[in-house]
Amino acid sequence: MRFSAATTAERLLPERLALRLRPFVHRIDAVVFDPGERGAASRMSLIAFAIRVVSAAIAFVSQVLLARWMGSFEYGIFVLVWTTMTIAGSISGFGFHTTVIRFIPEFREKKMMAELRGVLLASRLFVIFVSTAIMLVAMLALWLLSDRVEPYYVVPFMLGMFCLPMVALSDLLQGMARAHSWAIAALAPTYLTRPILILVFMVLAIALGYPANATVAICATVLATYATTLAQLISITAHVDRKLPPGPRKIRLKAWLAVSLPIFLVESFFYLLTNADVLMVGMYMQPDDVAVYFATVKTLALVHFVYFAVKAGAAQRYAQFTHSDRARLAEFARETVSWTFWPSVLMAVVVLVLGEPMLALFGPGFEAGYPLLFLLVAGVVARASVGPCESLLTMSGHQNVCALVYGLTLVLNIGLSVLLIPSFGLWGAATATATSIVFEAAALSFTAWRKLGIVMVVFMPPPAAKGAR
């Protein structure tokens, strides 16, 4: 018998309570246990949400411990270096980690097995080669320009660059797993295993007598990243090989790059936009200020992960419906807006209530970031009110205009940061970020309406049925 919430409730709950809850549990069954595409996307999003909840808890605890062990100055150096490496590694894959989410479902749907084998192999080789080349060029540039960089940043940045190929490969493997709806295989290595290993390696280093500073923390991060990514590579490769029978490969790298490069721009702008505030604070202010701002942003991540969880579950379905059922695409896209908005509002309330004591856990002075949360939360809720618009546009072939929106948003963010941070400090960074996010949400929602005829705003009704524009 197929498992369902309704049968479980009838078995475990008193009869009267089970009768009262029947409409609610039947709705759960309709959404989560539906054997069709909607159920698969719902399960993917719920698993992703659960992983991000656990991940947020693990990351928060680990960052609190690192901040307390290292102090705000060394912690500020560590978070600036690791944030930069995460951005650089993610964009050095040139968008292939998202491109595979678009092409794998398409090739499966159209029975293009040779192309499917080709994109699985070519994407891995391309990402490893390009990210390694970027790493070597970046190391050379840092060595040549080291006299222009603050001395306390040089060694941590040089060590951190060893992570670039593994961060890029991990993102690609995550995309492959998401394209197959393998939520745990996609998200657990990056969001659960890696932060735990960073903490474990840091504890071992301190136990062996090494100082608790940024250099040692970066070394622990490099080891954890390599261990996690190589294990993920073995696991995903084995899963893919089991599902895909052997046969010829057809590699159309030029055509795939033509699609991937606009996505690369979208992803690059998005990663830079998501982390530009931390980088700009690092440019204008001291590591102690970076530490306070990063701790505030880390607390805000409890709201952010709702958006990322829905995006992880919806992207592959957007791609599938684009090629099979445009009416279902519009209906499903509207559903994902509600999936994103209401949980985000709930998590926003939790963060604002608990934010100050959570920041105090990082150490003395970190609670200074609490007032910034109100401004930053408003921006994140604004983004949640339009759902994963970026994924909808990218998966439906409108990645070029999406890249333009993110480019304009990034320019706005950096421009406001340059104007506001020197005069207003952390408040300037928070204002620039919140304003940019609101602009991004409005522009993406408007673009989805103009290009697809889909209204991606939580409180606005859908338009009368009509074809995509």
Backbone hydrogen bonds, N-H to C=O, Kabsch-Sander energy under -0.5 kcal/mol:
donor,donor_aa,acceptor,acceptor_aa,energy
8,T,4,S,-1.7
9,A,5,A,-2.5
10,E,6,A,-2.3
11,R,7,T,-1.7
12,L,8,T,-2.2
13,L,9,A,-2.4
18,A,14,P,-2.8
19,L,15,E,-2.1
20,R,16,R,-1.9
21,L,17,L,-2.1
22,R,18,A,-0.7
22,R,19,L,-0.5
25,V,21,L,-2.6
26,H,22,R,-2.3
27,R,23,P,-1.4
28,I,24,F,-1.7
29,D,25,V,-2.4
30,A,26,H,-2.4
31,V,27,R,-1.8
32,V,28,I,-3.3
33,F,28,I,-0.7
33,F,29,D,-1.0
40,A,36,G,-2.0
41,A,37,E,-2.6
42,S,38,R,-2.4
43,R,39,G,-2.8
44,M,40,A,-2.4
45,S,41,A,-2.5
46,L,42,S,-2.7
47,I,43,R,-2.8
48,A,44,M,-2.6
49,F,45,S,-2.9
50,A,46,L,-2.7
51,I,47,I,-2.7
52,R,48,A,-2.6
53,V,49,F,-2.2
54,V,50,A,-2.4
55,S,51,I,-3.1
56,A,52,R,-2.7
57,A,53,V,-1.9
58,I,54,V,-2.6
59,A,55,S,-3.5
60,F,56,A,-2.4
61,V,57,A,-2.4
62,S,58,I,-2.7
63,Q,59,A,-2.7
64,V,60,F,-2.3
65,L,61,V,-2.4
66,L,62,S,-2.6
67,A,63,Q,-2.5
68,R,64,V,-2.2
69,W,65,L,-2.7
70,M,66,L,-2.6
71,G,67,A,-2.2
74,E,70,M,-0.5
75,Y,71,G,-2.3
76,G,72,S,-2.2
77,I,73,F,-1.7
78,F,74,E,-2.3
79,V,75,Y,-2.6
80,L,76,G,-1.8
81,V,77,I,-2.3
82,W,78,F,-2.8
83,T,79,V,-2.3
84,T,80,L,-2.0
85,M,81,V,-2.4
86,T,82,W,-2.3
87,I,83,T,-2.1
88,A,84,T,-2.7
89,G,85,M,-2.8
90,S,86,T,-2.1
91,I,87,I,-2.3
92,S,88,A,-1.3
93,G,90,S,-0.6
94,F,91,I,-1.6
96,F,93,G,-1.8
98,T,95,G,-1.2
99,T,95,G,-2.3
100,V,96,F,-2.2
102,R,98,T,-1.2
103,F,99,T,-2.5
104,I,100,V,-2.4
106,E,102,R,-1.0
107,F,103,F,-3.1
108,R,104,I,-2.1
109,E,105,P,-2.6
110,K,106,E,-2.2
111,K,108,R,-1.0
112,M,107,F,-2.8
113,M,111,K,-1.4
116,L,112,M,-2.0
117,R,113,M,-2.6
118,G,114,A,-2.0
119,V,115,E,-2.7
120,L,116,L,-1.9
121,L,117,R,-1.8
122,A,118,G,-3.0
123,S,119,V,-1.8
124,R,120,L,-0.8
125,L,121,L,-2.1
126,F,122,A,-2.7
127,V,123,S,-2.3
128,I,124,R,-2.3
129,F,125,L,-2.3
130,V,126,F,-2.7
131,S,127,V,-2.4
132,T,128,I,-1.8
133,A,129,F,-2.0
134,I,130,V,-2.4
135,M,131,S,-2.2
136,L,132,T,-2.2
137,V,133,A,-2.2
138,A,134,I,-2.6
139,M,135,M,-2.4
140,L,136,L,-2.1
141,A,137,V,-2.5
142,L,138,A,-2.4
143,W,139,M,-2.3
144,L,140,L,-2.3
145,L,141,A,-1.9
146,S,143,W,-0.6
148,R,145,L,-2.2
149,V,146,S,-1.1
153,Y,150,E,-2.3
154,V,150,E,-0.8
154,V,151,P,-0.7
155,V,151,P,-0.6
157,F,153,Y,-2.3
158,M,154,V,-2.3
159,L,155,V,-2.5
160,G,156,P,-2.6
161,M,157,F,-1.5
162,F,159,L,-1.5
163,C,160,G,-2.0
164,L,161,M,-1.4
167,V,163,C,-2.6
168,A,164,L,-2.4
169,L,165,P,-2.4
170,S,166,M,-2.4
171,D,167,V,-2.0
172,L,168,A,-1.9
173,L,169,L,-2.6
174,Q,170,S,-2.2
175,G,171,D,-2.1
176,M,172,L,-2.3
177,A,173,L,-2.3
178,R,174,Q,-2.5
179,A,175,G,-2.2
180,H,176,M,-1.0
180,H,177,A,-0.5
181,S,178,R,-1.5
182,W,177,A,-3.0
183,A,181,S,-1.1
186,A,182,W,-1.9
187,L,183,A,-2.3
188,A,184,I,-2.3
191,Y,187,L,-2.7
192,L,188,A,-2.3
193,T,188,A,-2.3
194,R,189,P,-2.5
196,I,192,L,-1.4
197,L,193,T,-2.6
198,I,194,R,-2.5
199,L,195,P,-1.8
200,V,196,I,-2.5
201,F,197,L,-3.0
202,M,198,I,-2.0
203,V,199,L,-2.4
204,L,200,V,-2.4
205,A,201,F,-2.2
206,I,202,M,-2.4
207,A,203,V,-2.6
208,L,204,L,-1.8
209,G,206,I,-1.5
210,Y,205,A,-2.4
213,N,211,P,-1.7
217,A,213,N,-2.0
218,I,214,A,-2.3
219,C,215,T,-2.0
220,A,216,V,-2.2
221,T,217,A,-1.9
222,V,218,I,-2.6
223,L,219,C,-2.2
224,A,220,A,-2.2
225,T,221,T,-2.5
226,Y,222,V,-2.3
227,A,223,L,-2.3
228,T,224,A,-2.3
229,T,225,T,-2.4
230,L,226,Y,-2.3
231,A,227,A,-1.6
232,Q,228,T,-2.2
233,L,229,T,-2.6
234,I,230,L,-2.0
235,S,231,A,-2.1
236,I,232,Q,-2.9
237,T,233,L,-2.2
238,A,234,I,-1.9
239,H,235,S,-2.1
240,V,236,I,-2.8
241,D,237,T,-2.5
242,R,238,A,-1.6
243,K,239,H,-1.3
244,L,240,V,-1.9
250,K,114,A,-2.5
251,I,249,R,-0.5
252,R,250,K,-0.6
256,W,252,R,-2.5
257,L,253,L,-2.8
258,A,254,K,-1.7
259,V,255,A,-1.1
260,S,256,W,-2.8
261,L,257,L,-2.9
263,I,259,V,-1.2
264,F,260,S,-3.0
265,L,261,L,-2.0
266,V,262,P,-2.3
267,E,263,I,-3.3
268,S,264,F,-2.9
269,F,265,L,-2.8
270,F,266,V,-2.5
271,Y,267,E,-3.1
272,L,268,S,-2.7
273,L,269,F,-2.7
274,T,270,F,-2.9
275,N,271,Y,-1.6
276,A,272,L,-1.6
279,L,275,N,-2.0
280,M,276,A,-3.0
281,V,277,D,-2.3
282,G,278,V,-2.2
283,M,279,L,-1.5
284,Y,280,M,-1.9
285,M,281,V,-2.7
289,D,286,Q,-0.8
290,V,286,Q,-2.0
291,A,287,P,-2.4
292,V,288,D,-1.9
293,Y,289,D,-2.6
294,F,290,V,-2.9
295,A,291,A,-2.3
296,T,292,V,-1.8
297,V,293,Y,-2.4
298,K,294,F,-2.7
299,T,295,A,-1.8
300,L,296,T,-1.9
301,A,297,V,-1.0
302,L,299,T,-1.3
303,V,300,L,-2.2
304,H,300,L,-1.6
305,F,301,A,-2.1
306,V,303,V,-1.2
307,Y,303,V,-0.6
307,Y,304,H,-0.7
308,F,304,H,-1.5
309,A,305,F,-2.2
310,V,306,V,-2.3
311,K,307,Y,-2.3
312,A,308,F,-2.2
313,G,309,A,-1.5
314,A,310,V,-2.2
315,A,311,K,-2.1
318,Y,314,A,-2.6
319,A,315,A,-2.0
320,Q,316,Q,-1.9
321,F,317,R,-2.9
322,T,318,Y,-2.0
323,H,319,A,-1.0
323,H,320,Q,-0.6
324,S,320,Q,-0.5
324,S,321,F,-0.6
325,D,321,F,-2.3
329,L,325,D,-1.8
330,A,326,R,-1.9
331,E,327,A,-2.0
332,F,328,R,-3.0
333,A,329,L,-2.7
334,R,330,A,-1.9
335,E,331,E,-1.7
336,T,332,F,-2.0
337,V,333,A,-1.0
338,S,334,R,-1.2
339,W,335,E,-2.2
340,T,336,T,-1.4
341,F,337,V,-2.7
342,W,338,S,-1.4
344,S,340,T,-1.2
345,V,341,F,-2.3
346,L,342,W,-2.0
347,M,343,P,-2.6
348,A,344,S,-2.2
349,V,345,V,-2.0
350,V,346,L,-1.9
351,V,347,M,-2.5
352,L,348,A,-2.3
353,V,349,V,-2.0
354,L,350,V,-2.4
355,G,351,V,-1.7
358,M,354,L,-2.0
359,L,355,G,-2.4
360,A,356,E,-2.0
361,L,357,P,-0.9
361,L,358,M,-0.6
362,F,359,L,-1.4
363,G,360,A,-1.1
366,F,363,G,-1.5
368,A,365,G,-1.3
369,G,366,F,-1.9
370,Y,367,E,-1.7
372,L,369,G,-0.6
373,L,369,G,-0.7
373,L,370,Y,-1.5
374,F,370,Y,-0.6
374,F,371,P,-0.8
375,L,371,P,-0.7
376,L,372,L,-2.4
377,V,373,L,-3.1
378,A,374,F,-1.4
379,G,375,L,-1.3
380,V,376,L,-2.0
381,V,377,V,-2.5
382,A,378,A,-1.7
383,R,379,G,-1.9
384,A,380,V,-2.2
385,S,381,V,-1.5
386,V,383,R,-1.4
387,G,384,A,-1.3
389,C,387,G,-2.3
392,L,388,P,-1.8
393,L,389,C,-2.6
394,T,390,E,-2.5
395,M,391,S,-2.9
396,S,392,L,-1.1
397,G,394,T,-1.3
398,H,393,L,-3.0
402,C,398,H,-1.5
403,A,399,Q,-2.3
404,L,400,N,-1.8
405,V,401,V,-2.1
406,Y,402,C,-2.3
407,G,403,A,-2.5
408,L,404,L,-2.4
409,T,405,V,-2.3
410,L,406,Y,-2.7
411,V,407,G,-2.3
412,L,408,L,-2.3
413,N,409,T,-2.6
414,I,410,L,-2.8
415,G,411,V,-2.7
416,L,412,L,-2.6
417,S,413,N,-2.4
418,V,414,I,-2.7
419,L,415,G,-1.8
420,L,416,L,-2.9
421,I,417,S,-2.4
424,F,420,L,-3.4
425,G,421,I,-2.4
427,W,424,F,-1.3
429,A,425,G,-1.5
430,A,426,L,-2.4
431,T,427,W,-2.4
432,A,428,G,-2.2
433,T,429,A,-2.2
434,A,430,A,-2.6
435,T,431,T,-2.3
436,S,432,A,-1.9
437,I,433,T,-2.3
438,V,434,A,-2.0
439,F,435,T,-2.1
440,E,436,S,-2.7
441,A,437,I,-2.7
442,A,438,V,-2.3
443,A,439,F,-2.6
444,L,440,E,-2.7
445,S,441,A,-2.3
446,F,442,A,-2.2
447,T,443,A,-2.2
448,A,444,L,-2.5
449,W,445,S,-1.8
450,R,446,F,-2.4
451,K,447,T,-2.9
452,L,448,A,-2.1
453,G,448,A,-0.6
453,G,449,W,-1.3
454,I,448,A,-1.3
455,V,453,G,-0.5
456,M,454,I,-0.9
457,V,455,V,-0.7
458,V,385,S,-2.2
460,M,457,V,-1.2
